[in-house]
């Protein structure tokens, strides 16, 4: 037992015995300068700070935690795609959501809505929405399944007439059975 203690002291701190890869305890790695297990690992990266103990960062503002917040505004309002590896992240591309165009500014990325109605093929009216568009049809017409073209709406399905209903493009007409005549409201039979 005495020899084991002196061997451990000689090798240095944070050394674990076989079964842990490099010989360093989890959360530590060999320091290139000394070859001893004195370099702490922070698996989430410390951003602008430094790793002072396993998964403990000292941040530029003096705060300590498992990672340091990135400075605000470096990627603009919609952020960046990040590529992460052991020890940190790097920006790969500045991106905007679908339906937005990107402009680089001094403050980062600005994303502005694309007006799809410039190119959308709506049969009726095109309404630009944030990140997309919607087609609308006039009175007596409804959107088809393709969400772009319009078709006649069969108003008679809603049974607006007391007796008979005749559908027409964009409208309908009520009529009455023999012996009745149409009321002034154009729907009821008397």
C-alpha positions in Angstrom: 0.0 0.0 0.0 2.9 2.4 0.8 4.4 2.0 -2.7 1.0 2.7 -4.3 0.6 6.0 -2.5 4.0 7.3 -3.4 3.5 6.2 -7.1 0.2 8.2 -7.2 1.9 11.3 -5.7 4.8 11.1 -8.2 2.5 10.9 -11.3 0.5 14.0 -10.3 -3.1 15.0 -9.6 -6.3 13.7 -11.2 -4.8 10.3 -12.3 -7.1 7.3 -12.3 -5.9 3.8 -12.7 -6.4 1.6 -15.8 -9.8 1.5 -17.3 -10.2 5.2 -17.9 -8.3 5.6 -21.2 -5.5 8.0 -20.9 -5.0 7.4 -17.2 -6.5 10.8 -16.4 -9.7 10.8 -14.3 -13.0 11.7 -16.1 -13.1 15.5 -16.7 -9.3 15.9 -17.0 -6.8 15.5 -19.8 -3.0 15.6 -20.2 -1.6 19.1 -20.2 0.7 19.4 -23.3 3.4 21.3 -21.4 3.8 19.0 -18.3 2.3 15.7 -19.5 0.3 15.6 -16.3 -3.5 15.4 -15.9 -4.0 19.0 -15.0 -6.1 20.3 -18.0 -9.8 20.4 -17.1 -12.4 19.5 -19.8 -15.6 21.6 -20.3 -17.7 19.5 -22.7 -20.2 22.3 -23.4 -17.5 24.8 -24.3 -16.8 28.1 -22.5 -17.4 30.6 -25.3 -15.4 33.7 -24.4 -14.5 32.3 -21.0 -12.0 29.6 -19.7 -12.4 26.1 -18.4 -11.2 26.2 -14.7 -12.5 22.7 -13.6 -14.4 19.8 -15.2 -17.5 21.3 -16.7 -17.0 24.6 -14.9 -16.3 27.8 -16.9 -15.1 31.2 -15.7 -16.9 33.7 -17.9 -15.6 37.2 -18.9 -18.2 38.8 -16.6 -16.9 36.9 -13.6 -19.8 34.4 -13.5 -19.1 30.7 -13.2 -21.2 27.9 -14.8 -21.1 24.9 -17.2 -20.9 27.2 -20.2 -20.7 31.0 -20.9 -23.5 32.8 -22.7 -22.5 34.1 -26.1 -22.4 37.9 -26.4 -25.8 39.2 -27.6 -26.3 40.3 -31.2 -23.4 38.5 -32.9 -25.7 36.5 -35.1 -28.6 38.9 -35.6 -32.3 38.4 -34.8 -32.7 34.9 -36.2 -29.4 33.4 -35.1 -26.9 31.1 -36.8 -26.4 27.5 -37.7 -23.6 26.2 -35.4 -21.2 23.3 -35.9 -20.2 22.0 -32.6 -17.3 19.8 -31.6 -15.4 19.0 -28.4 -14.5 22.3 -26.8 -16.7 24.8 -28.7 -18.9 25.8 -31.6 -18.2 27.7 -34.7 -20.6 29.6 -37.0 -21.2 27.8 -40.3 -24.0 29.8 -41.9 -26.3 32.7 -41.1 -29.8 31.6 -41.9 -33.3 33.0 -42.1 -36.5 31.0 -41.7 -38.3 29.8 -44.9 -40.3 32.7 -46.5 -37.7 35.3 -45.4 -34.8 36.9 -47.3 -31.5 37.7 -45.6 -29.6 40.9 -45.5 -26.2 41.2 -43.6 -25.9 44.3 -41.6 -23.3 45.6 -39.1 -25.5 44.2 -36.3 -25.7 40.7 -37.8 -28.5 39.2 -40.0 -31.7 41.0 -40.7 -34.5 38.7 -42.1 -37.3 40.4 -44.0 -40.5 38.7 -45.2 -40.7 37.7 -48.9 -43.9 38.9 -50.6 -44.9 35.6 -52.2 -47.9 37.3 -53.9 -45.4 38.7 -56.5 -45.0 35.1 -57.8 -47.9 33.1 -56.3 -50.4 31.8 -58.8 -53.7 32.5 -56.9 -56.8 32.4 -59.0 -58.6 34.7 -56.6 -56.9 37.2 -54.3 -53.4 36.6 -52.8 -52.8 37.7 -49.2 -49.2 37.9 -48.1 -48.6 36.5 -44.6 -45.4 36.4 -42.5 -43.4 33.6 -44.0 -45.9 32.6 -46.6 -49.1 33.5 -48.4 -52.8 32.5 -48.7 -55.2 32.6 -51.6 -58.8 33.8 -51.1 -61.8 33.5 -53.3 -64.7 36.0 -53.7 -68.3 35.6 -52.6 -70.0 32.4 -53.7 -66.6 30.7 -54.4 -64.3 28.6 -52.3 -60.7 27.4 -52.4 -60.1 24.1 -54.2 -58.0 21.3 -52.6 -54.8 22.8 -54.2 -55.3 25.9 -52.0 -54.7 28.1 -55.1 -57.6 27.8 -57.5 -61.2 28.7 -56.8 -64.4 26.7 -57.5 -68.1 27.5 -57.2 -69.5 26.9 -53.8 -72.8 25.0 -53.8 -74.8 27.3 -51.5 -77.8 24.9 -51.8 -76.0 22.4 -49.5 -76.6 24.8 -46.6 -80.4 24.6 -47.4 -81.1 28.3 -47.6 -84.5 27.8 -49.3 -87.7 26.6 -47.7 -88.7 24.4 -50.8 -86.3 24.2 -53.8 -82.8 25.5 -54.4 -81.0 25.9 -57.7 -77.3 26.5 -57.5 -75.6 28.9 -60.0 -72.0 30.1 -60.4 -71.3 32.4 -57.5 -75.0 32.4 -56.3 -78.3 30.4 -56.0 -82.0 30.8 -56.5 -85.0 29.6 -54.5 -88.3 28.5 -55.9 -91.5 27.0 -54.5 -93.6 23.9 -55.2 -96.9 24.3 -57.2 -99.5 26.2 -55.2 -96.9 28.4 -53.3 -95.2 31.6 -54.3 -91.9 33.0 -53.1 -91.9 35.5 -50.2 -90.3 38.9 -50.6 -87.3 37.7 -48.6 -86.5 35.4 -51.7 -86.2 32.3 -49.4 -89.6 31.4 -47.8 -92.6 30.1 -49.6 -96.2 31.2 -48.9 
